[in-house]
Amino acid sequence: MNDFFSKPIASIPRISLQAFCEQASTRELLEQALADRRFGRAQARVNSGGISMALEAFRNAPTPNLIVIESFAERDVLLSQLDALAEICDAETKVVVIGRVNDIILYRELIARGVSEYMVHPFETTHFVRIISELYTKPGQKLIGRMIAVSGVKGGVGASTVAHNLAWALSQSLDQPAIIVDMDFAFGTAGLDFNQDPPQGIADALAAGERLDVALVERLLTRCDARLSILCAPAMLDRKFDIAEQDFEPLLHILRGCAPYIILDLPHGWPGWKSNVLASADEAVIVASPDLAALRNAKSMFDFLRNARPNDLVPKLVLNGIGLPKRPEIPSSDFAKALGADPVCIIPHDAKTFGTAANNGQMIGELTGADKTAQIFFELARKISGRMDQRGNSAGLIMPLVSKLRNVFAS
């Protein structure tokens, strides 16, 4: 598994950045990196010309928060040019150097001169994003929780059911804390699905404004069990919520430090803020039913996400409610072909099991134990997290011993 998939990358803060490239290929690579969703708040510009161009640009102008320099000069020339750049740089300006020599001695000399990072050309776009992100990560900061956005392509496809069962499976199978954020303010069902009726939730978090901090968020969370918490929606129609695209940013930033997994249960509509939240998540899970309207909407969402997240993984497709009696269905293979993505899981229609679980305020795994339907969600959790089921690993170690003991007693 690559590092990008296993470790989320934090968004870059509101910094100013200028890059100076000697090669057209490097300029193109950096422009692709700066188009990444995590640079959304940064003001960035890529220039042709290397360090000499940077010296000219900042001789009589203030330097940005970050300067990226590409240089293929010899060591002595490069160090001399960096010394000249240091003389005109503001004290808080960080410098990243891109070179072509993988030389530990050069690296140490650059770091000794105050260079923040040295990158060897060529490199992956996501590697550059991670390097810049880590330059602005506070020392001792908690690991960044992985944010998983779950959205249905239309109403009634079971996206909330998938989101809630996925979160439960993640917390149970990986033995890791998880948080469900119910973002359907009018009709959210997280409270109902977990048999909870909290007096506070996500609306109170947004209303807190500048008072919002970790302590307040943790007070607003409702604990379902030792590992799973929910931030409920008000589920009210007599109260209007005027939410701007940036309103969720402080809350989601805080939640990333509260648990390894944050599952966003998004409404099926398309409010102005949804596209921003969906595009900024580490993982997008799209839930659809096997019909024409769902296919059309899924195609639109996949196209949008591919354009908005060029450096991210392809959205995960979940086909739900397969095999409903007497309903004509689009075959899963045709659905996958139209989207250019195979479904990560196919959930069969089972009105009795899902209806009973919903009415009881239970998850499928709580109701049925380890049956086939429950295993679908555990497998989905494994595919989303990229990690093995800890319960499965334990069972794999114990079962051979149990078999041996049975044989001993049988004999």
N, C-alpha and C positions, 0 to 999 in steps of 0.2 A: 504494500500500500504506500502511495506517495505521501510526502509530508503535508502537501496542501490539503489532501482529503482528511488526514487524521487530526490535524491541528488547525482550528479556525484562525483566520487572519483578522485582526482588529481594524476598524476603519481608521484612516489617517485623519488627524484633526484639521482644523482650519489653518493650514499653513500656506505660505507662498513658496513656490518652487520654480527654479529655472535650470534647464539642462543644456549642456553645450556638447554637441556630438561631432566627431570627425568623420564618421561614416554614415551614409544614407540608411544602411540597414539598421544601425543602432538607433537612429532617429525614429525610424518606423517602429522598432520594437518598443521604445519608450512611449511613443504616442499611443500604442496599443495598451501599454500598462497604465498610462494616465487616464485612459478611458474606462478603466476598471471601476466598479461601483464603490470600492473602498476609497477612491480618490474624489468622491463626489463633493466633499466640502473644501478641497484644496484648490488653490489658484495656481495653475501650472502652465509653463510655456517651454517648448523645446526649440532650441536654436541650433543652426549649423555653425561649425567652427568649434575648436577645442578650447583649451585653457587660455590661449592668447585672446580669443574673443571674449571670454569671461573677464579677463583683466581689463579689456577696453570698455566693456559694458558697465563695470562697477567702479571705474576709476573716479567718477564724479557722481555716483548714484548709490543709494543705500542697497545693501545686499539683502536677498530674500532669506526666509527661514532655512531653506535648503538649496544647495547648489550641487548639481550632478555634473561631473567633468569626465569626458572621455579623452584619454591620452594614450598614444602609442609611442611617446618619446622615451628615450633612454633614461635610466634611473636618475642620473645626476641632473639631467635637463628637467625632468619631471619634478624632482624635489626642489630645484631652484625656482621653477614656476609656481609651485605651491607655496613656497616661502613668500613670494611676491604677492600671491593672492591673499595670504594670511594677513598681510599688512593693511589691506583695504577692506577686509571682511569685518562685519559687526561681530561682537563677542559671542552672541547667541546663534550665529549662523553655523549650520552643520554642512559638512562637505562629504560627498560620496564620489569615489574615483572609480572609473571603469577602465581597465587595462587589458592587455593580452597575455601577460606573463603570470603564471601561477608560481609566485616566488614568495616564500615565507619571510625572507629577509626584507624584501621590499615592503611587504605587508606590515611588518613591525616598524619599519622606518616611517611609513605613512601614519600609522596609529600614534606613534610618538610625536608626530607633528600636529596632531589634533584632528586628523581625518577620521570621520565616523565609521566608514566602511570602505573596503576595496573589493570590487567585483570583477571576475575574470570573464571576458567576452569569448564565446557567446554564452548567454544564460537564458533561462526560461522567464517569460513575462511574470508569472506568479511568484517566482523567486525574487524579482525586483520589488513587487508589491509587498511581500513579506518582510524584506530587508528594511524598507522605508517604514512600514508599520511598527516594526520592533524598535526602530530608533526613537519612536515617540510613545512607547509603552513604559509606564512608570515602573521603576525597580520594585520588586516584591509584589507586583500586581497579580491578582488571582488569575488562574487559567481562564481563558475566554470560553464561555459556554457556547455550544454549537446551536445555532438558531435554525429551526426547521419550520418552514411555513407550509401549512396544509390548506389547500383551497379546492372547492368543487367547481366544476365548469358550469354548473347551473344548480338551481335548488333541487333538493330531494335526492341527490346522488350519494348521500351518506358521508360527506367530507368530515363532519364533526365526529361521527362515530369512528371513522378511521383515525382522526387526530387523537381522540381520547384513548382508544385502544392501543395505538402506537406508543403514546406516552407511557401508558401503564406497562406495556411490554418492555420498553426501554428501561424503566425503573426496576422492574422485576428481574429481567433476564441478565442485565448488566450490573445489578446491585448498585446503581448510581442514582443520585437525586435528579428529578425532572420536574419541570414546571409547565403547566398548560396555561396559556394566555387566551382567554375567550374574548375575541375582538368583534363578535357580533352583538353590538350594543342592544339592539332591539329584541332579538330572538335567540340569544345565546343559550346553550343547553348544558354547559359544563357542570353547573350546579346540580341540575336534574340527573345527569348521567352518573354523578358520583354521590348522589343522595345528600347533597349539601345545600344549605340555605344561608350563605354568609351575608351579613348586613353591608359589607363593603367590598370593593373590588377595583376593576380597572378604571372606572369613571372617577373614583376618588383619587387614584394615582395621577390621572391627567389633570384633575382640578387642583392638585397640590402645587403646581408650578415650580417655583424656585425652592420650595420647601421639600421637594421630593429627594429622598436619599435612601440608602440601603435599609436603614432602620425602619423607615416608613413603609417601604415596599414589603419588607418581611412581615410587618404587622398586617398588611392588607392581604397577604397570601392566606389561603385556607388549606390546611394540611389534611390530605385524604388518608395517608398512611406515613410510615417512617421515611419513605423516599419520594413520594409524589405530592405536589401541591398544585393548587389552581388559583388563578387570578380571574375571578368571575366577572361576567358582563352583567349590567343591571337588569337586562331583559324587561325594559319598560317602554311603553309607547307614549306616555304622557310627558316625556322629557326629551327635548331635542339636544343633539350633540353636534356642535359645529367644530369639526376636527380638521386641522390643516395637515399637510403632508409631513411637516417637521415635528408635529406634536408628540409622536411616539418615540422620537429619537432618544430623549433622556431616560425614559422608562426602560426601553430595550437595552440601552447601554448598561444600566444598573442590573437588569436581570441576567445579563451575560456573566456577571460576577457572582450570581447566586446559586447556579446549578450548572452541571456539565451539559444538560440538554434543556432547551427551551422550545416548546412546541406552540406555534402560533395557529390558533383555530380561526381562520379568516372567514368573513361572510361571503356568500356566493355572489353578491352584487359586485359592482365595480366603482365604489366611492373613490374620490380623488386621492386619498392617502393609500389605498390598497396597492396600487402598482409600485409605489415607492417601498412599502414594507415587503412586498413579495420579492422584488428585485434585490433587496438588500440582505435577504436571508442567506445563510450558508447553504441551505438545501431547500429546494422547492418540490413539494409533493402535490401532484395534480390528480384529483379523483374524478372519475367519469363513469357514466353508465353506457352500455353498448347501443346507443341510438344515434340518429343522424344529427340532432341538435347538439348533443354532447360532443360528437366528433368535430362539428364545426367550431364550437367554442373552445375545445381543447386545442385545435390547430391554431386558433388565434392566440391563445395563451402561450403555447410553446413557441410560436414565432416571436411574440413579445419578449419572452424570457431569454431566448437565444440572442436577441439583439441587445437586451439590457444587461446581460451577464455573459459577455463573450469569453471571459477567462474562467468561467465556472463550469461545474458538472452539468450535464443535461438534466432537465427536470425529471423527477421520478413519476411514472404513470402508474396509477392504481385503477384497475377496472373493478367496479363494485356491482353487486346484484346480478351476477351472471346466472342465466338459466331460469329466469322468471317464466312460469308456465304461460303459454299462449302468446307471449310477446315476441314479435320478430326482432332479432338482434343482429348487429353487425359483428361478424366474426372477429375475434381478438387479433388474428393475424392481419386482417384488413385495417383494423384500427391502428395497429402498430406501424404498418406500412405507410399510412397517411401521415402519421406524426414523425416518422423516422426514429421511433423509440419503442422498444419492447416494454410491455408492462412489467414492473418489478414484482407485482403480485396480482392475482385474479381471485376475487372474493365471491364465492357462489351465493346465490339467493337463498336465504334461510330466515324466513319471516318469523318463525316460532322462536328460534334462538335469540336473534337480535331484538325482537319485540319483548321477550321475557327479560333479557338483560337490561333494556332501557327502562322497563316498568319497575324493575327491582333496584335500579340505581347501581348496577354492577357492570364490570367489564366482562367480555366474553371469556377470558381466562379464569375469572373468578367463578363464573357460572358453570362452565363445562370442564374446567381443569385443563388437561393436555390433549383435547380432541383436535381434529384436523383444522377446524376454524380458528381455534386459539393459536395453533402452530403457525398459521398464516401470518398473524400479527407478530409473533416472535421472529419469524423469518424476515418480515419487513423491517423490524427493529435492527436485525443483524445487518441487513443491506444498507440501511440508512446510516448506522453508526460505523460500519466497517469492522466491527469487533465480534468475536465469538460470544455465543450465549454462555454466560458463566454457569448457569444452572446445568446447561447441556454438558459443559466440560466436567463439572463435578460428577454428573451422572455417569459420564464416560469412564471415569476413574473408579467409581464405586461398583458399577454393575458387574464387571468381571470378577471382583472379589465376592459379591453376593452369589454369583453362579457357582463359584468354587465351594463356598460354604454349603450351598444346597446339595451339591454332589457329595460332599463329605457326610452330611447328615442322612442323605438318601442311602448311602452305602452302609 
